[in-house]
Amino acid sequence: MSLKKQTLWSMLPLVVVTLVNIASVPLFYRYLGPEMYALWFYVLTFTGAFGFMDLGLGVAVGRYVGVALGRDDRQAVREYWGTGNAIAIPLLATMGVIFTLIGVIFGPKWFNVSPSLVSLLRWSFVAGGTGLFLSYYGQFWLILSQAHLDFRFLSILRTAISLLQIIPSIVLAWATRNPLVLILWTAGAGALQLAIFVWHSKKSYALGFDLNHAGWRRAWEMAAYTGKTFATLLVGSLLGSADRLLLGKLSAPVDFVHYTIASNVGTRIQGLSVAVMGPVFHNTSRAVGSGSRETLAAVYNEIFDFTFPWYALVSIWVAAWHPVLLHVWLGDKLGPAVAPLFVPIIIGFCLTAISNISGAQLGPLNRLGLGLIFSALTCVLLVVGVYLGWQWNGAIGVAWAFLFSRVTLFAQDLFVIRLVRARGWLAVKTWKHLGLQTVIGLGFLSMGLFLPRLSLWQLIPAALHGCVVSAWLVRHPARNLLARMRTNVAPEVV
């Protein structure tokens, strides 16, 4: 399967989940209410801060398994995998307990909840700790499937599990108006996904827990890489949620909800690039294992050229049409409250998504130390920016600080581009494409100036803008698909 097909399969569940999540936001907000919705996201935000939970072991195991597969060394694969399991199970269980204790003890002191909801918040952290273990151990098995480049199976499973998690959650929110029930349901979906991962691994890769293959030699071999990965994940976890953690302390629940709604959309958009990271990471690992230096630049160029135009479209489209889109999506009260935060947050997440390509290559190239430096600088800029932005203009200032902090991730992209001798941001065609998309966006936006502001008629030029640019972006794949279809059609018998 080609790298682009792997990426498309990997993107499918994230596209489905993104669309369903965006559509479900006003429903969850309506059914739970502002305070319960904020409480739910307090737990989810704190969960995101535990992105270092496996201490980098999952990424390390994935890297070493991928390199061993590149060398066709099946015994080494079993040893790396069994050693990883022997460490991961007690480690993740311990981290789940630590998450629960920290949330129960300090959660009510950090987040702004009313006294009557303190007990509910604590029980939500208890349920969240269980869900966190199931989620991260499930990711451990997901990485094993990625190392085997089994992206079609992952796409189908994750799409089904995500829909099973989200759609019933909407019904449960309507029926119970209780975020604890939603967290418990998510944990149950995680348990089911883990069970399917284990079954599929035994069937397709002949790999179970393989604890009998665990050994200290493999553990020490992975130790240094795991340590650097852990530091990177620790900083990355803070980077991914520092703005919301600090805003949860500084702001009232209603301001936190406005910021969280915009961040939730941005997170889903950025999440599409997580689908890119798997193929990039594991194909780069195999290239390192086989000693193919030319493949490194080819991997970066192919994925950058594939994803950049779409993130450019999202950024420009949102900047042009967000007033009417938020009005239709969230209503005439919530929509205008979210609007001033929306554009900088979405553009910031798009830049983060593009930087995930370079971030995914740093690991296999064993340059995690430099990745850590870039992530740390971004986190420092974000924390300082949140404080200054809040003083300047409240949550709106925090949103712009979030965008500004992405400058260091852009620097990371440039470093990797030079390292592997790729094109990316340095290609003239990248900036020509961005300029052309900007001109097209301004052209359609000028059509909207002749229509009433926030009118549903504004959706017509918005839809035309999105459809025209999308058709332009898929013109080459569509042409190639038609050519293959013509080739496969048997000639007519005369």
C-alpha positions in Angstrom: 0.0 0.0 0.0 1.4 3.4 -1.0 2.2 6.1 1.6 -0.7 8.3 0.4 -3.2 5.4 0.6 -1.9 4.6 4.1 -2.5 8.3 5.0 -6.0 8.3 3.5 -7.0 5.2 5.4 -5.6 6.7 8.6 -7.5 9.9 8.0 -10.9 8.3 7.4 -11.9 7.7 11.1 -10.6 11.2 12.0 -12.6 12.8 9.3 -15.8 11.0 10.4 -15.1 11.8 14.1 -14.4 15.4 13.2 -17.6 15.9 11.4 -19.7 14.1 14.1 -18.0 16.0 16.9 -18.4 19.4 15.3 -22.1 18.6 14.7 -22.6 17.3 18.2 -21.0 20.4 20.0 -24.3 22.4 20.1 -26.2 19.3 21.2 -23.9 18.6 24.1 -23.9 22.2 25.1 -27.7 22.4 25.0 -28.3 19.1 26.9 -25.5 19.5 29.6 -25.7 23.3 30.0 -22.7 25.6 30.4 -21.7 24.5 33.8 -21.9 20.7 33.2 -20.3 21.1 29.8 -17.4 23.0 31.4 -17.0 20.3 34.1 -16.9 17.6 31.4 -14.1 19.5 29.6 -12.2 20.2 32.8 -11.7 16.4 33.0 -10.9 16.1 29.3 -8.4 19.0 29.5 -6.7 17.4 32.4 -6.7 14.1 30.5 -4.9 15.8 27.7 -2.2 17.0 30.1 -1.4 13.3 30.8 -0.3 12.7 27.2 3.1 11.6 28.6 1.4 8.8 30.5 3.3 5.9 28.9 6.6 7.8 29.4 7.3 7.6 25.7 7.4 3.8 25.7 4.8 3.3 23.0 6.6 5.5 20.5 9.9 3.8 21.4 8.5 0.3 20.9 6.9 1.4 17.6 10.2 2.8 16.4 12.3 -0.3 17.3 9.6 -2.7 16.0 9.5 -0.8 12.7 13.3 -0.9 12.3 13.3 -4.6 13.1 10.5 -5.2 10.5 12.6 -3.2 8.0 15.4 -5.7 8.7 13.0 -8.7 8.6 14.1 -9.7 12.1 10.9 -11.4 13.6 12.7 -12.5 16.8 13.7 -8.9 17.6 10.1 -7.8 17.0 8.8 -10.3 19.6 11.5 -9.2 22.1 10.8 -5.5 21.7 7.0 -6.0 21.9 7.1 -8.4 24.9 9.5 -6.1 26.8 7.2 -3.1 26.0 4.2 -5.0 27.4 6.0 -6.1 30.5 6.7 -2.4 31.3 3.6 -0.8 29.9 0.9 -2.7 31.9 2.0 -1.8 35.4 3.3 1.6 34.3 -0.1 2.7 32.8 -2.0 1.2 35.7 0.1 3.3 38.1 -0.3 6.4 36.0 -4.1 6.0 35.9 -4.1 5.9 39.7 -1.9 9.0 39.9 -4.2 10.8 37.5 -7.2 9.9 39.7 -5.6 11.0 42.9 -4.4 14.3 41.5 -7.8 15.0 40.0 -9.8 14.1 43.1 -7.5 16.1 45.5 -6.6 19.1 43.4 -9.2 19.3 40.7 -11.8 21.2 42.8 -9.1 23.6 43.9 -7.9 24.4 40.4 -11.0 24.5 38.3 -13.9 27.0 39.0 -16.8 24.7 40.0 -19.6 25.4 42.4 -19.5 23.6 45.8 -22.5 21.5 44.8 -20.6 20.0 41.9 -17.3 19.1 43.7 -18.4 15.5 44.4 -19.4 15.0 40.7 -16.1 16.4 39.5 -14.2 14.0 41.8 -16.1 10.9 40.6 -15.6 12.1 37.1 -11.8 12.0 37.7 -12.1 8.5 39.1 -13.9 7.3 35.9 -11.4 9.3 33.8 -8.5 7.5 35.4 -9.9 4.1 34.3 -10.7 5.4 30.8 -7.2 6.9 30.6 -5.6 3.4 31.2 -7.8 1.7 28.6 -7.1 4.5 26.1 -3.4 4.6 26.4 -2.9 0.8 26.5 -5.1 0.6 23.5 -2.8 3.1 21.8 0.1 0.8 22.6 -1.6 -1.9 20.5 -2.6 0.6 17.8 1.1 1.5 17.4 1.8 -2.2 16.8 -0.7 -2.3 13.9 0.9 0.9 12.5 4.3 -0.6 12.6 2.9 -3.4 10.4 1.4 -0.7 8.1 -2.1 -2.1 8.8 -3.8 1.2 8.3 -6.9 -0.2 6.6 -7.8 -2.3 9.7 -7.1 0.6 12.0 -9.3 2.9 9.9 -12.3 0.6 10.0 -12.0 -0.2 13.7 -11.4 3.4 14.9 -14.3 4.7 12.8 -16.7 2.1 14.2 -15.5 2.6 17.8 -15.6 6.4 17.6 -19.2 6.4 16.3 -20.1 3.9 19.0 -18.7 6.3 21.5 -20.0 9.6 20.3 -23.5 8.9 19.0 -24.8 7.1 22.1 -23.1 9.8 24.2 -25.4 12.4 22.7 -28.4 10.3 23.8 -26.9 9.9 27.2 -26.3 13.6 27.6 -30.0 14.2 26.7 -31.2 11.5 29.0 -29.0 12.1 32.1 -27.4 15.6 31.7 -24.5 14.1 33.6 -20.9 14.2 32.3 -19.9 11.3 34.6 -22.1 9.0 32.5 -20.4 10.2 29.3 -16.9 9.5 30.7 -18.0 6.0 31.8 -19.4 5.2 28.3 -16.1 6.4 26.7 -14.2 4.0 29.0 -16.4 1.1 28.0 -15.8 1.9 24.3 -12.0 1.9 25.0 -12.2 -1.5 26.6 -14.0 -2.9 23.6 -11.4 -1.4 21.2 -8.5 -2.9 23.3 -10.1 -6.3 23.2 -10.3 -6.2 19.4 -6.7 -5.0 19.0 -5.5 -8.0 21.0 -7.6 -10.4 19.0 -6.5 -8.9 15.7 -2.8 -8.9 16.6 -2.8 -12.6 17.5 -4.6 -13.4 14.3 -2.7 -11.3 11.8 0.8 -10.8 13.3 1.1 -13.9 15.5 1.8 -11.5 18.4 0.1 -11.7 21.8 1.4 -10.1 25.0 4.6 -12.1 24.5 5.8 -11.5 28.1 8.0 -14.6 27.8 10.1 -12.8 25.3 10.7 -9.7 27.5 14.3 -9.1 28.5 16.5 -6.5 30.2 18.7 -6.3 27.1 15.9 -4.9 25.0 14.7 -2.7 27.8 18.2 -1.1 28.1 18.4 -0.8 24.4 15.2 1.3 24.3 15.8 3.2 27.5 17.7 6.3 26.1 15.2 6.7 23.2 12.3 6.2 25.6 13.7 8.9 28.0 14.0 11.4 25.2 10.5 10.5 23.9 9.1 10.9 27.4 10.5 14.4 27.8 9.1 15.3 24.4 5.7 14.0 25.3 5.7 15.7 28.6 6.4 19.0 27.0 3.9 18.2 24.2 1.2 17.4 26.7 1.6 20.7 28.4 1.8 22.4 25.0 -1.4 20.8 23.9 -3.4 21.9 27.0 -1.5 24.6 28.8 -3.7 27.4 27.4 -6.9 25.6 28.6 -5.4 24.6 32.0 -4.4 28.2 32.7 -7.6 29.6 31.3 -9.6 27.2 33.5 -8.0 28.8 36.5 -8.2 32.4 35.3 -11.7 32.6 33.7 -15.3 32.0 34.6 -16.9 28.8 33.3 -18.7 30.6 30.5 -15.5 32.1 29.1 -13.8 28.8 29.3 -16.6 27.2 27.4 -16.3 29.7 24.5 -12.6 29.1 24.2 -13.1 25.3 24.6 -15.6 25.2 21.7 -13.1 26.9 19.4 -10.3 24.7 20.6 -12.4 21.6 20.2 -12.9 22.3 16.6 -9.2 23.2 16.1 -8.2 19.9 17.9 -10.4 17.9 15.5 -8.9 19.6 12.5 -5.3 19.1 13.8 -6.3 15.5 14.7 -6.4 14.8 10.9 -2.6 15.3 10.9 -2.3 12.6 13.6 -3.4 10.3 10.7 -0.3 11.5 8.8 2.1 11.0 11.7 1.6 7.2 11.8 2.6 6.5 8.1 5.3 9.2 8.3 6.8 7.8 11.5 6.7 4.1 10.5 7.8 4.6 6.9 10.7 6.7 8.1 11.6 4.1 10.6 11.7 1.4 7.9 13.8 3.8 5.7 16.3 4.2 8.5 16.4 0.4 9.0 17.0 -0.2 5.3 19.5 2.7 5.1 17.6 4.5 2.3 18.3 8.2 2.7 16.5 9.3 -0.4 13.2 7.9 1.0 13.4 10.4 3.9 12.9 13.5 1.7 10.4 11.7 -0.4 8.2 10.9 2.6 8.3 14.5 3.8 7.6 16.0 0.3 4.7 13.6 -0.5 2.9 14.2 2.8 3.5 18.0 2.9 2.3 18.5 -0.7 -0.7 16.4 0.1 -1.8 18.1 3.4 -0.6 21.7 3.1 -3.2 22.8 0.4 -6.0 21.5 2.5 -4.9 23.2 5.7 -4.5 26.4 3.7 -8.0 26.0 2.5 -9.3 25.5 6.0 -7.5 28.6 7.3 -8.6 30.9 4.6 -12.2 29.6 4.5 -12.6 29.9 8.2 -11.2 33.5 8.2 -13.6 34.5 5.4 -16.8 32.8 6.5 -16.6 32.2 10.3 -19.3 34.8 11.2 -22.1 33.2 9.3 -20.9 29.6 9.9 -20.8 30.1 13.7 -24.2 31.9 13.6 -25.8 28.9 11.8 -23.9 26.3 13.9 -24.1 27.8 17.4 -27.0 30.2 17.2 -27.3 34.0 17.5 -26.0 34.1 21.1 -23.3 31.6 21.4 -22.0 32.1 17.9 -21.0 35.8 18.3 -19.3 35.0 21.6 -17.1 32.3 20.1 -16.4 34.3 16.8 -13.5 36.6 18.1 -11.6 33.5 19.3 -12.2 31.3 16.4 -9.9 32.4 13.6 -6.6 32.6 15.5 -7.2 29.3 17.2 -8.1 27.5 14.0 -5.1 28.9 12.1 -2.9 28.0 15.0 -4.1 24.4 15.0 -3.6 24.2 11.2 0.1 25.3 11.6 0.5 22.7 14.4 -1.0 20.0 12.1 1.5 20.8 9.4 4.4 20.7 11.9 3.4 17.1 12.9 5.0 15.9 9.6 8.5 17.1 10.8 7.7 16.0 14.3 7.0 12.5 13.2 10.3 12.3 11.3 12.4 13.5 14.3 11.8 10.3 16.2 13.0 7.8 13.6 16.0 10.1 12.8 16.9 9.9 16.5 16.7 13.7 16.8 14.2 13.8 19.7 16.5 16.1 21.7 16.0 18.9 19.1 12.3 18.1 18.9 12.2 18.6 22.7 13.8 22.0 22.4 11.3 23.2 19.8 8.4 21.9 21.9 9.7 23.5 25.1 10.2 26.9 23.4 6.6 26.7 22.0 5.3 25.8 25.5 7.2 28.7 27.1 5.8 31.1 24.5 2.3 29.8 25.0 2.4 30.1 28.8 3.8 33.6 28.7 1.4 34.5 25.9 -1.6 33.2 27.9 -0.7 35.5 30.8 0.0 38.5 28.7 -3.0 37.9 26.4 -5.4 37.5 29.4 -4.2 40.8 30.8 -4.5 42.5 27.4 -7.9 41.2 26.2 -9.1 38.2 28.2 -9.9 35.0 26.3 -9.5 36.8 22.9 -5.9 37.7 23.9 -5.2 34.1 24.9 -6.5 33.0 21.4 -4.0 35.2 19.6 -1.2 34.2 22.0 -1.9 30.6 21.0 -1.4 31.5 17.3 1.8 33.4 18.0 3.4 30.5 19.9 3.3 28.4 16.7 6.3 30.3 15.3 8.7 27.8 16.9 7.0 24.9 15.3 7.5 26.6 11.9 11.2 26.8 12.8 11.1 23.0 13.5 9.7 22.4 10.0 12.5 24.4 8.5 15.1 22.4 10.4 13.8 19.0 9.3 13.4 20.2 5.7 17.1 21.2 5.6 18.1 17.9 7.5 16.4 15.5 5.0 16.8 17.9 2.0 13.1 18.2 1.4 11.2 21.1 -0.1 8.1 21.9 2.0 8.0 25.5 3.1 11.1 26.3 1.1 9.4 25.5 -2.3 8.4 28.5 -4.4 5.2 26.5 -5.4 4.1 26.4 -1.7 3.9 30.2 -1.5 2.4 30.5 -5.0 -0.3 28.1 -4.0 -1.0 30.0 -0.8 -1.2 33.3 -2.7 -3.5 31.9 -5.2 -5.8 30.4 -2.6 -5.9 33.8 -0.8 -6.9 35.6 -4.1 -9.6 33.0 -4.7 -10.9 33.5 -1.1 -11.0 37.2 -1.4 -12.9 36.9 -4.7 -15.6 34.8 -3.1 -15.6 37.0 0.0 -16.3 40.1 -2.2 -19.4 38.3 -3.5 -20.6 38.1 0.1 -20.3 41.8 0.5 -23.4 42.2 -1.6 -25.5 39.9 0.6 -27.0 40.7 4.1 -24.5 40.0 6.9 -25.2 36.7 8.7 -27.9 35.9 6.2 -28.2 32.3 5.1 -27.6 33.6 1.6 -23.9 34.0 2.7 -23.7 30.2 2.7 -23.9 30.2 -1.1 -20.6 31.9 -1.8 -19.1 30.1 1.2 -20.1 26.7 -0.3 -18.9 27.7 -3.8 -15.5 28.8 -2.3 -15.0 25.5 -0.6 -16.3 23.4 -3.5 -14.3 25.2 -6.2 -11.0 25.0 -4.3 -11.6 21.4 -3.3 -12.3 20.4 -6.9 -9.1 22.1 -7.9 -7.1 20.2 -5.2 -8.4 16.8 -6.3 -8.1 17.4 -10.0 -4.9 15.3 -10.4 -6.0 12.3 -8.3 -9.4 12.3 -10.0 -7.7 12.4 -13.5 -5.4 9.5 -12.4 -8.4 7.5 -11.1 -10.3 8.0 -14.4 -7.2 6.9 -16.3 -6.9 3.7 -14.3 -10.7 3.0 -14.8 -10.3 3.3 -18.5 -7.3 1.0 -18.5 -9.2 -1.6 -16.6 -12.2 -1.6 -18.9 -12.0 -4.5 -21.3 -12.2 -3.5 -25.1 -15.5 -4.0 -26.7 -15.8 -7.1 -28.9 -16.7 -6.2 -32.4 
